Amino acid sequence: QLQLVESGGGLVQPGGSLRLSCEASRFTLDSYTIGWFRQAPGKEREGVSCISRNADHTTYADSVKGRFTISRDRAKNTVYLQMNSLEPEDTAVYYCSADHVARCWSNIDPKWFLDVWGQGTPVTVSL
């Protein structure tokens, strides 16, 4: 069974930083587009960032542009989401997903990511 495991979430003060990791188990991420998503309480899941298979194309939600950076480490079979200048509005459970068909469009729609989802890691931005 293909698995993705997110880690790196936690409690951070406004203005702080976190780096989330998305590690694959039992498959390699090289052939997959990877998306990061988040879901806040009472809200729908939304796309945050996306990275193409060969990492030559990345996209970001407008709300995180200039603050978040997505990257791949092929040797570690892991995708990262570096989150800087965190705001209380970034509080959510963050999920990564891999899909071999999805593309990184400007609208990072979770409905296009069907192959594998992680269990999520919570991020809380608060004083």
Secondary structure, 3 states (H helix, E strand, C coil): CCEEEEECCEEECCCCCEEEEEEEECCCHHHCEEEEEEECCCCCCEEEEEECCCCCCEEECCCCCCCEEEEEECCCCEEEEEECCCCHHHCEEEEEEEECCCCCCCCCCHHHCCCEECCCEEEEECC
